[in-house]
Amino acid sequence: MLRTFRGGLLIGLAFAAAIAAAAITYERYDTKTLKRTIRRGEVLCGVNQGLPGFSIPDDKGNWTGFDVDFCRAVAAAIFDDPKKIRFIPLDANERFKELQSRKIDILSRNSTWSMSRETSYDLYFPAVSYYDGQGFMVRDSRKSESALELDGAKVCVQNNTTTQLNLGDYFKTNNMKFEEKRFDKLDDVVKAYDSGDCDVLTADVSQLYALRLRLAKPGQSTILPDVISKEPLAPVVRQRDDDWMMIVKWTLYAMINAEELGITSANIDEALKSKKPDVMRLVGTEGAYGEVIGLPKDWAARVIRHVGNYGEVYERNVGQGSKLGIPRGLNQLWSAGGIQYAPPIR
Ligand SMILES: N[C@@H](CCC(=O)N[C@@H](CS)C(=O)NCC(=O)O)C(=O)O
């Protein structure tokens, strides 16, 4: 009798310990980002400290750029107000740790989606916002036409980036030598190239367009046509907060679907009156797709009204009409020759 009682007690204790351990494990993960964001009244968005076209503050501290607009879109979906956001500038080294430690809730900072970044920091890249690749910028006086002519060159690169890793791979694969000049700060990379300490600056091609604008004589440097890597740039969130991840993922997909359906910030009011089923599902006049992810029915209409569709955001910040002038390329919709492809809202 006593033995059965003791046995029961032990099983009970083991159970309690298992439940406590599970609770502690659970605590390690943040599952309440949306709740905290609503309570706080603003989205915490980690961005690049200063990359024209992607994220850059003006003298008054107003941020603009492609990555900035994506966070504004998330704020618009949640609050119907793209200004309910705080931008937190982060360098290449600290970005993933700061997301993991909850200093920010979305990282929208020209970050390449890779397997080890997801696994090492318990992070998740919900969808690709910009298909990029690594390239090289050289001074015209060098008269190089291809990256294969860079044997023996001095190459400037930033630390803690996929860029630095690809650089070594590329020269090794092509049996070429190079002298690597590594810097922690992007400013130092640009300065070293501008002062002639390096022959070549390597970065994601989109960044080369942005960085060229910062040179003393932008007209005297060329971006070579070679693209040596895949750099799928994506927003980043913490793992195991699926509700938050779904909001970030579907905000981007709503913007891409809106472009495909021809809905823009200028015609959103007409779209709200449309009787086309796919338009109605997107803008929320049919179904309750937003509600399932913790948002109101018109979440996507809010995004399109305040920030615009994917193409509008691309063109305004980095497209042919902007200072950067980057052709749409891979980031064109799949239906127009690119690979931007959003699953349907239905
Ligand atoms: N997409 C690459 C490169 C991203 C990156 O951080 N690039 C550097 C320049 S090569 C940058 O933007 N630096 C700005 C800074 O650290 O302030 C990655 O995710 O590692």
The ligand as a MOL file (V3000), in Angstrom:
LIG
                    3D

  0  0  0     0  0            999 V3000
M  V30 BEGIN CTAB
M  V30 COUNTS 20 19 0 0 0
M  V30 BEGIN ATOM
M  V30 1 N 23.2560 40.5050 -47.9420 0
M  V30 2 C 24.5270 40.3400 -47.2860 0
M  V30 3 C 25.2480 41.6680 -47.0850 0
M  V30 4 C 24.4660 42.5970 -46.2130 0
M  V30 5 C 25.3000 43.6970 -45.5420 0
M  V30 6 O 25.2120 43.8900 -44.3360 0
M  V30 7 N 26.0940 44.3910 -46.3400 0
M  V30 8 C 26.9300 45.4310 -45.8450 0
M  V30 9 C 27.7730 46.0040 -46.9670 0
M  V30 10 S 28.6290 44.8040 -47.8970 0
M  V30 11 C 26.1050 46.5340 -45.2680 0
M  V30 12 O 24.9910 46.7870 -45.6790 0
M  V30 13 N 26.6640 47.2430 -44.3140 0
M  V30 14 C 26.0740 48.3840 -43.7080 0
M  V30 15 C 26.4010 48.5270 -42.2750 0
M  V30 16 O 26.9240 47.5820 -41.6640 0
M  V30 17 O 26.0730 49.5800 -41.7410 0
M  V30 18 C 24.3240 39.6900 -45.9290 0
M  V30 19 O 23.1680 39.5310 -45.4940 0
M  V30 20 O 25.3150 39.3320 -45.2950 0
M  V30 END ATOM
M  V30 BEGIN BOND
M  V30 1 1 1 2
M  V30 2 1 2 3
M  V30 3 1 2 18
M  V30 4 1 3 4
M  V30 5 1 4 5
M  V30 6 2 5 6
M  V30 7 1 5 7
M  V30 8 1 7 8
M  V30 9 1 8 9
M  V30 10 1 8 11
M  V30 11 1 9 10
M  V30 12 2 11 12
M  V30 13 1 11 13
M  V30 14 1 13 14
M  V30 15 1 14 15
M  V30 16 2 15 16
M  V30 17 1 15 17
M  V30 18 2 18 19
M  V30 19 1 18 20
M  V30 END BOND
M  V30 END CTAB
M  END
